Each structure stands twice: as C-alpha cells, then as structure tokens.
Amino acid sequence: MTKILGLTGGIGSGKTAVSKMFNALDVPVYNADQAAKILMQSSKDLKHKIKQLLGEDAYKQNQLNKVFISEKIFNNKALLTQINALVHPEVALDFNSWLSMQTSVYVVKELAILFETAAEDQFDYILTVTAPEALRIQRIIERDHTPLAKIKAVMSNQLQDSEKTAKSDFVILNIDLDSTNKQVYEIHNRINKELSDF
C-alpha cells in the first residue's frame, strides 16, 4: 500500500520548492492548496456553499475572487474555519481519487495547514519545511508583492515552527537550495530503505 508523506510549513518556507525536489526524484506530489483553488472554481456544489457563506462577491464574472475571499477570512478566524470546513472534505475526496491511481512506494501531499486542521493521523510521515521568519517575509514580498501586514495576518493563523517540528518525522531548514536538495535526497532514501525493509 502506498505510504503518504505530508509536507507542510509556514508561508514562505519553501514547501513548493521542496515538493519539486521530491517530484524530480519521481515521487508523485499532490498540492492540496492548488487542488482547493481548482475545486473552488470547478465544483458547482462548493461554489454554491461558498456564495452562501461569503456572498455573491466571492465570485467575480464567474471566477473565484481571491482578493475578496482573503480579505474576508484572514482577519476572521471563525470564517476561516467555516470555509475550511467546506473545502477540505472536497479536497480529501479528490486526493483519495488521485491516490488510488498511484503505484509508487510513497507519495507527497503538500498542504499549508496540516497541523492547524488536526490532519496528522492521515499521514505515515510528516515533513515540516522551515526558514527564518525574516527570510520567509522577504521571499513572499519578492514573489507576490504582498503587504507586510497581510503576511503577518497569514502567519498569525499558522502554528509556530517549533510546534510543527516537534510533531514531525522530518524537518528541512530551507535556506540554501543545494543544502535543501541534499536533505530531500536523504529523506527520500530513508523512506525507501525503511519501506523496503518491511
């Protein structure tokens, strides 16, 4: 049976860069955040529920209004919890469908809020990607030109790295890409060795 490595980390930590490194080693990767955005756009049922929760402005010209939604939820934890409760079951179904088609020894499921949604039991292994907060903020500003206040709001909705790493099987400190690549390779080899020993 295919094992699942949950890959998580705070905003700007470099989860997607790490995912790409696993993918380069022929490990299938499922990006839960990307899947959520696709499902929020493509699922009529989910669209209807989101409009009921947030109003018609959640969609603009039939497209997901990301700016409106992020402004609504990031300063309102109750609303964030409610929208997660709508989206996450849909993503879980989509992931299970994807997983049933995989034949590799293990797969990676990348998701930002693994611990925040108490999803630890869904994984055989958990990897947390970390980086110093100042570097994370710099990356986000350079990548998305996001205002500092908004970055801080997102960070405040995510657990501290120390809490995540304490609950993880593996931790990658992602400062230098060459070093990160080596860490990914070591984790990949450890998982493969462990699973081949069974």
Backbone hydrogen bonds in HBPLUS format (Angstrom, degrees):
<---DONOR---> <-ACCEPTOR-->    atom                        ^
c    i                          cat <-CA-CA->   ^        H-A-AA   ^      H-
h    n   atom  resd res      DA  || num        DHA   H-A  angle D-A-AA Bond
n    s   type  num  typ     dist DA aas  dist angle  dist       angle   num
A0003-LYS N   A0105-VAL O   3.02 MM 102  6.40 168.2  2.03 145.6 143.9     1
A0107-VAL N   A0003-LYS O   2.92 MM 104  6.40 149.1  2.01 153.9 160.8     2
A0124-ASP N   A0004-ILE O   2.93 MM 120  5.37 148.4  2.03 142.2 152.5     3
A0125-TYR N   A0004-ILE O   3.21 MM 121  6.52 152.9  2.29 154.5 152.8     4
A0005-LEU N   A0107-VAL O   2.84 MM 102  6.09 167.7  1.85 161.8 166.1     5
A0109-LYS N   A0005-LEU O   2.90 MM 104  6.18 162.9  1.93 154.8 157.5     6
A0006-GLY N   A0125-TYR O   2.83 MM 119  6.16 168.0  1.85 153.9 150.5     7
A0127-LEU N   A0006-GLY O   2.75 MM 121  6.05 167.4  1.76 171.0 172.9     8
A0007-LEU N   A0109-LYS O   2.88 MM 102  5.93 170.6  1.89 142.2 144.4     9
A0111-LEU N   A0007-LEU O   2.95 MM 104  6.27 161.5  1.98 163.5 167.9    10
A0008-THR N   A0127-LEU O   2.87 MM 119  6.28 166.0  1.89 167.0 171.8    11
A0129-VAL N   A0008-THR O   2.80 MM 121  6.21 159.9  1.84 151.8 156.8    12
A0013-SER N   A0010-GLY O   3.04 MM   3  5.52 152.9  2.11 140.8 138.7    13
A0018-VAL N   A0014-GLY O   3.10 MM   4  6.37 158.2  2.15 151.9 157.6    14
A0019-SER N   A0015-LYS O   2.82 MM   4  6.12 154.7  1.88 149.9 158.0    15
A0020-LYS N   A0016-THR O   2.97 MM   4  6.20 156.0  2.03 147.2 152.4    16
A0021-MET N   A0017-ALA O   3.22 MM   4  6.54 141.3  2.38 136.9 146.9    17
A0021-MET N   A0018-VAL O   3.04 MM   3  5.07 123.0  2.38  95.5 110.3    18
A0022-PHE N   A0018-VAL O   3.08 MM   4  6.52 151.2  2.17 150.8 158.3    19
A0023-ASN N   A0019-SER O   2.89 MM   4  6.18 158.2  1.94 150.6 157.5    20
A0024-ALA N   A0020-LYS O   2.90 MM   4  6.11 143.0  2.04 139.1 148.6    21
A0025-LEU N   A0022-PHE O   2.92 MM   3  5.13 142.9  2.06 102.3 113.9    22
A0027-VAL N   A0022-PHE O   3.14 MM   5  5.49 156.4  2.20 139.0 138.8    23
A0026-ASP N   A0023-ASN O   2.90 MM   3  5.02 146.6  2.02 113.8 114.7    24
A0108-VAL N   A0028-PRO O   2.94 MM  80  6.29 167.0  1.95 162.5 166.7    25
A0030-TYR N   A0108-VAL O   2.81 MM  78  6.20 159.7  1.85 157.9 164.5    26
A0110-GLU N   A0030-TYR O   2.78 MM  80  6.09 155.0  1.84 155.9 164.5    27
A0035-ALA N   A0031-ASN O   2.97 MM   4  6.20 161.6  2.01 152.1 158.1    28
A0032-ALA N   A0110-GLU O   2.82 MM  78  5.86 154.5  1.88 159.2 167.4    29
A0036-ALA N   A0032-ALA O   2.88 MM   4  6.02 149.9  1.97 141.5 149.3    30
A0037-LYS N   A0033-ASP O   3.17 MM   4  6.47 156.9  2.22 144.2 149.0    31
A0038-ILE N   A0034-GLN O   3.02 MM   4  6.33 159.7  2.06 152.4 157.9    32
A0039-LEU N   A0035-ALA O   2.86 MM   4  6.07 164.4  1.89 153.8 158.0    33
A0040-MET N   A0036-ALA O   2.84 MM   4  5.99 152.4  1.92 148.0 155.9    34
A0041-GLN N   A0037-LYS O   3.19 MM   4  6.36 129.9  2.45 134.0 145.7    35
A0041-GLN N   A0038-ILE O   3.11 MM   3  5.19 135.4  2.32  96.1 108.7    36
A0042-SER N   A0038-ILE O   2.80 MM   4  6.00 149.9  1.89 148.9 158.6    37
A0043-SER N   A0039-LEU O   2.89 MM   4  5.29 163.5  1.92 139.5 143.0    38
A0047-LYS N   A0043-SER O   2.89 MM   4  6.09 161.5  1.92 153.0 158.7    39
A0048-HIS N   A0044-LYS O   2.99 MM   4  6.17 161.6  2.02 148.3 152.5    40
A0049-LYS N   A0045-ASP O   3.10 MM   4  6.41 158.3  2.15 146.5 152.0    41
A0050-ILE N   A0046-LEU O   2.89 MM   4  6.12 156.9  1.95 153.5 160.0    42
A0051-LYS N   A0047-LYS O   2.92 MM   4  6.18 158.8  1.97 153.4 159.1    43
A0052-GLN N   A0048-HIS O   2.98 MM   4  6.23 151.6  2.06 144.2 152.3    44
A0053-LEU N   A0049-LYS O   3.02 MM   4  6.25 146.5  2.13 140.8 149.5    45
A0054-LEU N   A0050-ILE O   2.77 MM   4  5.90 170.9  1.78 158.7 161.0    46
A0055-GLY N   A0051-LYS O   2.67 MM   4  4.53 140.7  1.82 124.0 133.0    47
A0058-ALA N   A0055-GLY O   3.13 MM   3  5.98 166.4  2.15 123.6 126.6    48
A0059-TYR N   A0056-GLU O   3.19 MM   3  6.16 173.4  2.20 125.0 127.1    49
A0065-ASN N   A0058-ALA O   2.82 MM   7  5.23 168.1  1.84 143.7 140.0    50
A0060-LYS N   A0063-GLN O   2.71 MM   3  5.17 156.5  1.76 155.4 154.7    51
A0063-GLN N   A0060-LYS O   2.97 MM   3  5.17 158.8  2.01 108.5 115.5    52
A0069-ILE N   A0065-ASN O   3.01 MM   4  6.27 168.9  2.02 159.2 162.6    53
A0070-SER N   A0066-LYS O   2.85 MM   4  5.95 168.9  1.86 152.8 156.2    54
A0071-GLU N   A0067-VAL O   3.06 MM   4  6.18 156.7  2.12 146.2 152.6    55
A0072-LYS N   A0068-PHE O   3.05 MM   4  6.26 147.9  2.15 144.2 153.1    56
A0073-ILE N   A0069-ILE O   2.96 MM   4  6.20 160.6  2.00 158.0 162.2    57
A0074-PHE N   A0070-SER O   3.10 MM   4  5.80 163.7  2.12 146.1 149.8    58
A0076-ASN N   A0073-ILE O   3.07 MM   3  4.96 163.0  2.10 107.0 110.2    59
A0080-LEU N   A0076-ASN O   2.95 MM   4  6.25 155.5  2.01 152.3 160.3    60
A0081-THR N   A0077-LYS O   2.92 MM   4  6.10 156.7  1.98 145.5 151.0    61
A0082-GLN N   A0078-ALA O   3.03 MM   4  6.30 151.2  2.11 140.3 148.4    62
A0083-ILE N   A0079-LEU O   2.91 MM   4  6.21 159.9  1.96 152.9 157.3    63
A0084-ASN N   A0080-LEU O   2.98 MM   4  6.13 157.2  2.03 147.0 153.8    64
A0085-ALA N   A0081-THR O   2.98 MM   4  6.18 146.5  2.10 141.4 150.4    65
A0086-LEU N   A0083-ILE O   3.12 MM   3  5.11 135.2  2.33  95.2 107.6    66
A0087-VAL N   A0083-ILE O   2.97 MM   4  6.22 162.9  1.99 153.8 158.1    67
A0088-HIS N   A0084-ASN O   2.86 MM   4  5.59 166.4  1.88 149.0 153.7    68
A0090-GLU N   A0087-VAL O   3.08 MM   3  5.45 122.0  2.43 108.6 122.7    69
A0091-VAL N   A0087-VAL O   3.06 MM   4  6.37 155.4  2.13 153.4 161.2    70
A0092-ALA N   A0088-HIS O   2.87 MM   4  6.06 157.3  1.92 152.4 158.7    71
A0093-LEU N   A0089-PRO O   3.11 MM   4  6.35 155.8  2.17 143.1 148.1    72
A0094-ASP N   A0090-GLU O   3.05 MM   4  6.29 159.0  2.10 145.5 151.5    73
A0095-PHE N   A0091-VAL O   2.79 MM   4  6.01 158.8  1.83 154.0 159.8    74
A0096-ASN N   A0092-ALA O   2.98 MM   4  6.18 162.8  2.01 148.0 152.4    75
A0097-SER N   A0093-LEU O   3.07 MM   4  6.28 153.4  2.14 145.2 152.1    76
A0098-TRP N   A0094-ASP O   2.98 MM   4  6.26 157.2  2.04 147.0 153.3    77
A0099-LEU N   A0095-PHE O   2.70 MM   4  5.93 163.3  1.73 159.2 164.2    78
A0100-SER N   A0096-ASN O   3.07 MM   4  6.17 150.4  2.16 141.3 147.7    79
A0101-MET N   A0098-TRP O   3.06 MM   3  5.55 154.1  2.13 111.3 119.3    80
A0102-GLN N   A0099-LEU O   3.00 MM   3  5.28 165.4  2.02 113.7 118.5    81
A0119-ALA N   A0114-LEU O   3.06 MM   5  5.42 168.1  2.08 160.1 160.1    82
A0118-ALA N   A0115-PHE O   2.98 MM   3  4.89 163.4  2.01 108.2 110.4    83
A0122-GLN N   A0119-ALA O   2.98 MM   3  5.71 165.4  2.00 126.6 131.4    84
A0123-PHE N   A0120-GLU O   3.24 MM   3  5.98 167.4  2.25 125.8 126.7    85
A0169-ASP N   A0126-ILE O   2.87 MM  43  5.28 138.2  2.04 133.5 146.5    86
A0170-PHE N   A0126-ILE O   3.02 MM  44  6.34 156.1  2.08 157.1 158.5    87
A0128-THR N   A0170-PHE O   3.03 MM  42  6.47 158.4  2.07 147.9 149.2    88
A0172-ILE N   A0128-THR O   2.97 MM  44  6.37 161.0  2.01 152.0 156.6    89
A0130-THR N   A0172-ILE O   2.80 MM  42  6.11 167.9  1.81 170.4 171.4    90
A0174-ASN N   A0130-THR O   2.78 MM  44  5.92 167.4  1.79 168.2 166.8    91
A0135-LEU N   A0132-PRO O   3.04 MM   3  5.41 121.3  2.40 107.6 121.7    92
A0136-ARG N   A0132-PRO O   3.00 MM   4  6.32 156.6  2.05 154.8 162.4    93
A0137-ILE N   A0133-GLU O   2.92 MM   4  6.18 163.2  1.95 157.7 161.0    94
A0138-GLN N   A0134-ALA O   3.04 MM   4  6.21 159.3  2.08 141.9 147.9    95
A0139-ARG N   A0135-LEU O   2.93 MM   4  6.15 159.1  1.97 149.4 154.6    96
A0140-ILE N   A0136-ARG O   3.06 MM   4  6.34 161.4  2.10 151.5 155.9    97
A0141-ILE N   A0137-ILE O   2.99 MM   4  6.20 165.0  2.01 155.3 159.3    98
A0142-GLU N   A0138-GLN O   2.98 MM   4  6.14 163.7  2.01 150.4 155.2    99
A0143-ARG N   A0139-ARG O   2.83 MM   4  5.93 151.0  1.91 146.3 155.1   100
A0144-ASP N   A0140-ILE O   2.77 MM   4  5.68 170.1  1.78 152.1 155.5   101
A0145-HIS N   A0141-ILE O   2.81 MM   4  4.34 135.6  2.01 117.9 127.3   102
A0150-LYS N   A0147-PRO O   3.04 MM   3  5.44 124.6  2.35 107.2 120.6   103
A0151-ILE N   A0147-PRO O   3.11 MM   4  6.51 155.9  2.17 152.9 160.3   104
A0152-LYS N   A0148-LEU O   2.92 MM   4  6.21 163.0  1.95 157.0 161.1   105
A0153-ALA N   A0149-ALA O   3.01 MM   4  6.24 145.1  2.14 137.1 146.7   106
A0154-VAL N   A0150-LYS O   3.01 MM   4  6.33 155.3  2.07 149.4 154.7   107
A0155-MET N   A0151-ILE O   2.93 MM   4  6.20 165.2  1.95 154.0 158.4   108
A0156-SER N   A0152-LYS O   2.91 MM   4  6.08 144.4  2.04 141.7 151.1   109
A0157-ASN N   A0154-VAL O   3.02 MM   3  5.36 145.9  2.14 106.8 116.9   110
A0158-GLN N   A0155-MET O   3.06 MM   3  5.20 160.0  2.10 106.1 112.4   111
A0163-GLU N   A0160-GLN O   3.06 MM   3  5.49 129.7  2.32 108.4 120.4   112
A0164-LYS N   A0160-GLN O   3.24 MM   4  6.64 155.0  2.30 149.3 156.6   113
A0165-THR N   A0161-ASP O   2.79 MM   4  5.98 174.4  1.80 167.9 168.2   114
A0166-ALA N   A0162-SER O   3.27 MM   4  6.21 148.3  2.38 132.6 140.1   115
A0167-LYS N   A0164-LYS O   3.01 MM   3  5.41 142.4  2.16 107.5 118.1   116
A0168-SER N   A0165-THR O   3.22 MM   3  5.01 166.2  2.24 102.5 106.4   117
A0180-THR N   A0176-ASP O   2.91 MM   4  6.18 158.1  1.96 154.5 161.8   118
A0181-ASN N   A0177-LEU O   2.86 MM   4  5.98 156.0  1.91 145.2 151.3   119
A0182-LYS N   A0178-ASP O   3.11 MM   4  6.41 153.1  2.19 144.7 151.1   120
A0183-GLN N   A0179-SER O   3.01 MM   4  6.34 154.5  2.08 147.4 154.5   121
A0184-VAL N   A0180-THR O   2.92 MM   4  6.22 155.9  1.98 153.3 159.6   122
A0185-TYR N   A0181-ASN O   3.00 MM   4  6.24 160.1  2.04 146.9 152.2   123
A0186-GLU N   A0182-LYS O   2.96 MM   4  6.22 156.2  2.01 148.8 154.9   124
A0187-ILE N   A0183-GLN O   3.01 MM   4  6.25 161.0  2.05 149.0 153.8   125
A0188-HIS N   A0184-VAL O   2.86 MM   4  6.06 163.8  1.89 154.5 159.4   126
A0189-ASN N   A0185-TYR O   2.96 MM   4  6.19 159.3  2.01 147.6 152.8   127
A0190-ARG N   A0186-GLU O   2.92 MM   4  6.15 154.5  1.98 146.7 154.2   128
A0191-ILE N   A0187-ILE O   2.93 MM   4  6.17 164.3  1.96 156.7 159.8   129
A0192-ASN N   A0188-HIS O   3.01 MM   4  6.19 168.1  2.03 150.1 153.9   130
A0193-LYS N   A0189-ASN O   2.88 MM   4  5.97 158.3  1.92 146.4 152.6   131
A0194-GLU N   A0190-ARG O   2.92 MM   4  6.04 163.5  1.94 147.4 152.3   132
A0195-LEU N   A0191-ILE O   2.92 MM   4  6.10 161.6  1.95 154.2 159.0   133
A0196-SER N   A0192-ASN O   2.91 MM   4  6.00 142.9  2.05 141.4 151.5   134
A0197-ASP N   A0193-LYS O   3.06 MM   4  6.20 129.9  2.32 141.6 153.5   135
